């Protein structure tokens, strides 16, 4: 089945540690996205990539980094510079960068920093 | 800039009640509008969309009409079920922002039997 995989579903880390969240898609989509979801704040865009080897900052990129070395993979690293990293992280993809195309979402990773 | 405002939740209804979740937006030009649904512990799924003024999106008994004059895209369903309990997000995409979406805050809906 085609879809988006995020792993793990739950992740716990100590304060000050970097952590990398995985996102893989087998939909052959060009564009991929990372969102952060906090209670009562909806989804906020962290980073997005419209094509392999290219990515842009979203609205809340500080304290995060990404890479897009392969079309199917878009890992997100939450660094120790992120002041409040505990949140639900959602990865999404769409066929391409152009308007009119639906974004498909993965099941999410809940990160808790202790 | 772009923004989406949804009615505050949570919303609690009895089964078979009528549902309206309000959504208004601020954007220049002619954005595309979307409703996404998030069931507990899951990612988001596209529920319906409309890409131009007066378009009506519909799916699974839900409907929303793109009203340019009132900059609104209210979600409605005539008779809700317990299985409709979820968080609903309104979103927009501007013509000039590629595939980037701007989301509202989300509205929690609980339907009781």
Interface residues (C-beta under 8 A of the other chain):
Chain A: X4 X6 X31 X33 X35 X40 X41 X42 X43 X44 X45 X48 X50 X58 X90 X92 X94 X96 X97 X98 X99 X100 X101 X102 X103 X104 X105 X106 X107 X108
Chain B: X4 X32 X36 X41 X42 X43 X44 X45 X46 X49 X51 X89 X93 X94 X95 X97 X98 X99 X100 X101 X103 X104 X105 X106
